[in-house]
């Protein structure tokens, strides 16, 4: 079994099959008050079904990360995460 690791940074939300939001904004102080983020609101545009299908495909292609395997990740990854975490306030 091959393992392809990836990261999807987009934000999508589908509500009631006829309303969708897609964009860059996180639900945090920085995104909502400091950064220039954008979200697109769609209602009854026929694009909502495509977004929902894409969302479901992402879920199907994803793997669940279990706590025990996360704790056993290599030390170099943990160190890199700590460094990036320290620098995150500067970004």
Residue pairs with C-beta under 8 A, 6 or more apart in sequence:
3 63
8 58
10 22
10 23
10 24
11 21
11 22
11 23
11 24
11 25
11 26
11 39
12 20
12 21
12 22
12 51
12 54
12 55
13 20
13 21
13 22
14 20
14 48
14 51
14 52
14 55
15 21
17 48
17 49
17 52
18 43
18 44
18 48
19 41
19 42
19 43
19 44
19 48
20 41
20 42
20 47
20 48
20 51
20 52
21 39
21 40
21 41
21 42
22 39
22 40
22 42
22 51
23 37
23 38
23 39
23 40
24 31
24 37
24 38
24 39
25 31
25 32
25 37
25 38
25 39
26 32
26 37
31 37
42 48
42 51
